[in-house]
C-alpha cells in the first residue's frame, strides 16, 4: 500500500501524524503508547554487537533476533487488537502482512516483499537492502506469531544485505509464544509535548528528523549530514537484547556494551567534528532522535542529566564518547540512575 510523504521534507506523513515528541526527550506512538521508538545509527548498532561478539567469542544473532521477536510480537498484538476494534474483517486478509512490510520500510529496516503465504503454515519473504539480518528476521517472526497465534521458526538464506526469509509453523504448544511483555516505568512517564523544538511546517516533525532522507522503495533512511544509514528501533528491543545477553553471559555485558558505545561515539564525533554542536543544540538533537533530554550543570566538575534515557548503558557510553571527542582525551567519570530513572553522569 502506498505511503504518503511530506512535500516539504519527505518524511512519511504517518510519522508526523502518529508519533509524538515529548518534553522528557522520548518519542511514542499516539495509538500505541507502550511503543517507544528512537532513531539509531544502523552501522553503529551492527558494529557494537559485532565487537561484543568478538570479545565474548560467541555469536549474538540469536539474542538480537529473540529481542526483536518478543518486541514485535507485543507490538503486532497491540496493532491487531486496535485494528479489530475498528474493522473486524481486516484480520482475515493479507493486509496485515502488507502493513508489516510497510512498517519495515518506514523504519528503515529493509525492503520486503511477500512471495508466498499459506495461512497457518508458512510465509516466504524476499528481502533487499537489509540493515540488520537478525533484527528483521525477529521482527517478522514475532509479527507473524501475533497474527497467527502460534509459534514459528525462521530460516534465512542470503548475504548481508539481500536474501530470502522463510517462516515455518512450529508444532509446539501455544504457550511457547511466551508471556506478554510488561512495559517498564519508562513507558509510563508523562507525555507532555516537546514544544521548544523547531519543526517542519507541514508534517511537524523536528528539524533534525527533517534532515533525514527516507527511500521507501529501498526501505532505508539516511542522515543527509553524515551520509550514514539510520534505523528506527524500539527501546524495548534494545532492553530485551541486553537483558537476554546478561542473563546468559553475565551482567558484565552491560559494562562492555557501554564501553563499546563510548568508543564508537568518540570515533564518529571525531570523524565528523561539525556534529559537535553547542550544549543546547546537542540536547535538541538527542531529544529529536528519542534518546532522552540532556541538561548540563557545571561547578565542581560537570554533571550531565539525561531524562528518559533510551537505555542507561548505551546512553552513558554515547554521551561520554561525545564529550571525549570534544575534549580530545579520555575522561574520568561515574554514572548512576537516580530514583526518577534519570541517567546521571559526573565528569571529573
C-alpha positions as CSV (number, residue, x, y, z in Angstrom):
1,X,0.0,0.0,0.0
2,X,1.4,3.5,-0.9
3,X,3.0,5.5,1.9
4,X,2.3,9.3,1.6
5,X,5.3,11.6,2.4
6,X,5.6,15.2,3.4
7,X,6.1,17.6,0.4
8,X,8.5,19.8,2.4
9,X,10.9,17.3,3.9
10,X,10.0,13.8,2.5
11,X,9.2,12.3,5.9
12,X,6.3,9.7,5.8
13,X,3.3,11.6,7.0
14,X,2.3,8.8,9.4
15,X,5.4,9.7,11.4
16,X,4.2,13.3,11.9
17,X,0.6,12.2,12.4
18,X,1.1,9.3,14.8
19,X,4.4,9.9,16.6
20,X,4.7,12.4,19.4
21,X,7.9,14.1,20.7
22,X,7.7,14.6,24.4
23,X,9.2,17.1,26.8
24,X,11.4,14.5,28.5
25,X,13.2,13.6,25.3
26,X,11.3,10.4,24.4
27,X,9.0,9.5,21.4
28,X,5.9,7.4,21.5
29,X,3.1,6.3,19.1
30,X,-0.2,8.0,19.9
31,X,-2.2,4.9,19.3
32,X,0.3,2.5,21.0
33,X,1.9,4.5,23.9
34,X,4.0,1.5,25.0
35,X,5.9,1.7,21.7
36,X,8.8,4.0,22.2
37,X,10.9,4.3,19.0
38,X,14.2,6.1,18.6
39,X,16.4,6.8,15.6
40,X,19.7,4.9,15.8
41,X,22.8,4.7,13.5
42,X,22.4,1.3,11.7
43,X,26.1,0.8,11.3
44,X,26.7,1.6,14.9
45,X,24.1,-0.9,16.1
46,X,25.5,-3.7,14.0
47,X,29.2,-2.9,14.8
48,X,28.9,-2.7,18.6
49,X,27.3,-6.2,18.7
50,X,29.9,-7.5,16.3
51,X,32.7,-6.2,18.5
52,X,31.0,-7.6,21.6
53,X,30.7,-11.0,19.8
54,X,34.5,-10.9,19.1
55,X,35.2,-10.1,22.8
56,X,32.9,-12.9,24.1
57,X,33.9,-15.4,21.4
58,X,30.2,-16.2,20.7
59,X,27.6,-15.4,18.1
60,X,25.0,-13.0,19.2
61,X,22.5,-13.0,16.3
62,X,20.1,-15.3,18.3
63,X,19.9,-12.8,21.1
64,X,19.2,-9.9,18.7
65,X,16.6,-11.9,16.8
66,X,14.9,-13.0,20.1
67,X,14.7,-9.5,21.4
68,X,13.2,-8.3,18.2
69,X,10.8,-11.2,18.0
70,X,9.4,-10.5,21.5
71,X,9.1,-6.8,20.9
72,X,7.3,-7.1,17.6
73,X,5.0,-9.8,18.9
74,X,3.9,-7.3,21.5
75,X,3.6,-4.5,19.0
76,X,1.7,-6.6,16.4
77,X,-0.7,-7.9,19.1
78,X,-1.5,-4.4,20.1
79,X,-1.9,-3.3,16.5
80,X,-4.1,-6.2,15.6
81,X,-6.4,-5.6,18.7
82,X,-6.6,-1.9,17.9
83,X,-7.5,-2.7,14.2
84,X,-10.1,-5.3,15.1
85,X,-11.9,-2.7,17.2
86,X,-12.2,-0.6,14.0
87,X,-12.6,-3.2,11.3
88,X,-13.3,-6.8,12.2
89,X,-12.8,-8.0,8.6
90,X,-9.2,-6.6,8.3
91,X,-7.6,-9.6,10.1
92,X,-8.9,-12.1,7.6
93,X,-6.9,-10.7,4.7
94,X,-3.3,-10.3,3.8
95,X,-3.4,-6.6,4.5
96,X,-1.7,-7.1,7.9
97,X,1.3,-8.6,6.1
98,X,1.3,-5.5,3.8
99,X,1.2,-3.4,6.9
100,X,4.1,-5.2,8.4
101,X,6.1,-4.8,5.2
102,X,5.4,-1.1,5.0
103,X,6.4,-0.8,8.7
104,X,9.8,-2.3,7.9
105,X,10.3,0.2,5.0
106,X,9.3,3.2,7.1
107,X,11.6,2.2,10.0
108,X,14.5,1.8,7.5
109,X,15.0,-1.9,8.3
110,X,14.7,-3.4,4.8
111,X,12.5,-3.6,1.6
112,X,10.5,-6.8,2.0
113,X,8.0,-8.4,-0.4
114,X,5.8,-11.4,0.2
115,X,6.4,-14.2,-2.3
116,X,4.3,-16.9,-0.7
117,X,1.9,-17.1,2.2
118,X,0.0,-20.1,3.4
119,X,-2.0,-19.2,6.5
120,X,-1.2,-21.3,9.5
121,X,1.8,-23.0,7.8
122,X,4.4,-20.7,6.2
123,X,5.4,-17.3,5.0
124,X,8.2,-16.6,2.5
125,X,9.6,-13.1,2.1
126,X,12.2,-11.7,-0.3
127,X,14.2,-9.0,1.5
128,X,16.5,-6.4,0.0
129,X,18.7,-3.7,1.5
130,X,18.7,-5.1,5.0
131,X,20.1,-3.0,7.8
132,X,20.5,-5.9,10.3
133,X,19.5,-9.5,9.4
134,X,18.6,-10.9,12.9
135,X,16.6,-7.7,13.7
136,X,14.4,-8.1,10.6
137,X,14.1,-11.9,11.0
138,X,12.9,-11.5,14.6
139,X,10.5,-8.7,13.5
140,X,8.7,-10.8,11.0
141,X,8.8,-13.9,13.2
142,X,7.2,-12.1,16.1
143,X,4.7,-10.3,13.9
144,X,3.5,-13.5,12.3
145,X,3.2,-15.3,15.6
146,X,0.9,-12.5,16.8
147,X,-1.1,-12.7,13.6
148,X,-1.4,-16.5,13.6
149,X,-1.5,-17.1,17.4
150,X,1.1,-19.9,17.1
151,X,4.9,-20.2,17.2
152,X,7.1,-20.0,14.1
153,X,10.7,-20.7,13.3
154,X,12.7,-18.9,10.7
155,X,15.3,-19.9,8.1
156,X,17.5,-17.3,6.4
157,X,19.3,-17.7,3.1
158,X,21.3,-14.8,1.6
159,X,24.1,-12.4,2.0
160,X,24.5,-9.5,4.4
161,X,22.0,-7.3,2.5
162,X,19.7,-9.4,0.4
163,X,18.0,-12.8,0.8
164,X,15.0,-14.9,1.5
165,X,13.3,-15.3,4.8
166,X,11.2,-18.5,5.3
167,X,8.9,-18.7,8.4
168,X,7.6,-22.1,9.2
169,X,4.9,-23.1,11.7
170,X,6.5,-24.8,14.7
171,X,4.5,-27.8,16.0
172,X,4.7,-26.7,19.6
173,X,2.3,-25.6,22.3
174,X,0.7,-22.2,22.2
175,X,2.4,-21.2,25.4
176,X,5.7,-21.3,23.6
177,X,4.9,-17.9,22.4
178,X,5.8,-16.7,25.9
179,X,4.2,-14.2,28.2
180,X,3.1,-10.8,27.1
181,X,5.7,-8.1,27.7
182,X,5.0,-5.7,30.5
183,X,6.5,-2.3,29.7
184,X,8.6,-0.8,32.5
185,X,8.2,2.6,34.2
186,X,10.0,4.4,31.3
187,X,6.9,3.8,29.1
188,X,4.6,5.3,31.8
189,X,6.3,8.7,32.0
190,X,4.3,11.9,31.4
191,X,3.8,12.6,27.7
192,X,3.9,16.4,27.7
193,X,4.7,17.6,24.2
194,X,8.2,19.0,23.5
195,X,7.2,22.5,22.3
196,X,10.6,24.2,22.3
197,X,12.0,22.1,19.4
198,X,11.9,23.5,15.8
199,X,9.7,21.6,13.4
200,X,8.8,21.1,9.7
201,X,5.9,23.5,8.9
202,X,3.9,20.8,7.1
203,X,4.3,17.5,8.9
204,X,5.5,18.9,12.3
205,X,8.5,16.5,12.8
206,X,11.5,18.1,14.4
207,X,14.0,19.8,12.1
208,X,16.6,17.1,13.0
209,X,14.3,14.5,11.6
210,X,13.5,16.6,8.5
211,X,17.2,16.4,7.6
212,X,16.8,12.6,7.2
213,X,16.1,11.1,3.8
214,X,13.6,8.2,3.5
215,X,13.9,6.0,0.5
216,X,10.7,3.9,0.8
217,X,11.4,1.8,-2.3
218,X,14.7,0.7,-0.8
219,X,13.4,0.6,2.8
220,X,16.2,2.8,4.0
221,X,16.8,6.0,5.9
222,X,19.9,8.1,5.6
223,X,21.2,11.1,7.5
224,X,21.9,13.7,4.9
225,X,24.5,15.4,7.0
226,X,26.7,12.4,7.7
227,X,25.6,10.1,4.9
228,X,25.1,7.3,7.4
229,X,22.2,4.9,7.5
230,X,19.6,5.3,10.2
231,X,17.0,2.9,11.6
232,X,14.1,3.3,13.8
233,X,14.2,0.8,16.6
234,X,12.1,0.3,19.7
235,X,13.8,0.9,23.1
236,X,12.0,-2.3,24.3
237,X,14.0,-4.2,21.7
238,X,17.3,-2.8,22.9
239,X,16.4,-3.5,26.6
240,X,15.4,-7.1,25.8
241,X,18.5,-7.9,23.8
242,X,20.8,-6.6,26.6
243,X,18.8,-8.4,29.3
244,X,18.9,-11.7,27.4
245,X,22.6,-11.3,26.9
246,X,23.2,-10.5,30.6
247,X,21.1,-13.5,31.7
248,X,23.1,-15.8,29.5
249,X,26.6,-14.3,29.6
250,X,26.6,-12.3,32.9
251,X,26.0,-8.7,33.8
252,X,29.4,-7.7,32.6
253,X,27.9,-7.3,29.1
254,X,26.3,-4.1,30.2
255,X,29.6,-2.5,31.0
256,X,31.2,-4.0,27.8
257,X,28.4,-2.5,25.6
258,X,28.7,0.9,27.4
259,X,32.4,0.9,26.7
260,X,31.9,-0.2,23.0
261,X,29.3,2.5,22.5
262,X,31.6,5.1,24.1
263,X,34.5,4.1,21.8
264,X,32.2,4.2,18.7
265,X,30.7,7.6,19.6
266,X,34.2,9.0,20.2
267,X,35.3,7.8,16.7
268,X,32.2,9.2,15.0
269,X,32.2,12.6,16.6
270,X,36.0,12.9,16.0
271,X,35.5,11.9,12.3
272,X,32.6,14.4,11.9
273,X,33.6,17.4,14.1
274,X,30.8,19.6,12.6
275,X,28.4,17.3,14.5
276,X,29.8,18.6,17.8
277,X,27.2,21.3,18.5
278,X,26.5,23.7,21.4
279,X,25.1,22.1,24.5
280,X,21.6,23.4,23.6
281,X,21.8,22.1,20.0
282,X,23.2,18.7,21.2
283,X,20.3,18.3,23.7
284,X,17.7,19.1,21.0
285,X,19.2,16.6,18.6
286,X,19.2,13.8,21.3
287,X,15.6,14.6,22.1
288,X,14.6,14.7,18.4
289,X,16.1,11.2,18.0
290,X,14.2,10.0,21.0
291,X,17.3,9.3,23.1
292,X,16.4,11.5,26.1
293,X,16.6,15.1,27.2
294,X,20.1,16.3,28.2
295,X,20.8,19.0,30.7
296,X,24.3,20.2,31.9
297,X,25.4,21.6,35.2
298,X,28.9,22.9,35.7
299,X,30.5,23.5,39.1
300,X,32.9,21.2,40.8
301,X,33.2,19.1,37.7
302,X,30.4,18.6,35.1
303,X,27.2,16.8,35.9
304,X,25.1,15.6,32.9
305,X,21.5,14.5,33.4
306,X,19.6,12.6,30.7
307,X,15.9,12.4,31.3
308,X,14.2,9.3,29.8
309,X,17.4,7.6,28.6
310,X,16.7,5.2,25.8
311,X,18.9,2.7,27.6
312,X,21.1,3.8,30.5
313,X,24.2,1.7,29.5
314,X,24.3,2.7,25.8
315,X,23.2,6.3,26.6
316,X,26.1,6.7,29.1
317,X,28.6,5.4,26.5
318,X,27.3,7.7,23.8
319,X,27.4,10.8,25.9
320,X,30.8,10.1,27.3
321,X,32.2,9.4,23.8
322,X,30.8,12.7,22.6
323,X,32.4,14.7,25.4
324,X,35.7,12.8,25.0
325,X,35.7,13.8,21.2
326,X,35.2,17.4,22.2
327,X,37.9,17.4,24.9
328,X,40.3,15.3,22.8
329,X,41.1,12.9,25.7
330,X,39.6,10.2,27.8
331,X,37.7,11.4,30.8
332,X,37.2,10.1,34.3
333,X,33.5,9.8,35.1
334,X,31.0,8.0,37.2
335,X,27.4,7.1,36.1
336,X,24.3,6.2,38.0
337,X,20.5,6.1,37.5
338,X,18.5,8.1,40.1
339,X,15.2,7.3,41.7
340,X,13.4,9.1,38.8
341,X,15.0,7.0,36.2
342,X,17.3,9.8,35.0
343,X,20.8,9.0,33.9
344,X,23.4,11.0,35.9
345,X,27.0,11.3,34.5
346,X,29.5,13.1,36.6
347,X,32.7,14.1,34.8
348,X,35.8,14.9,36.9
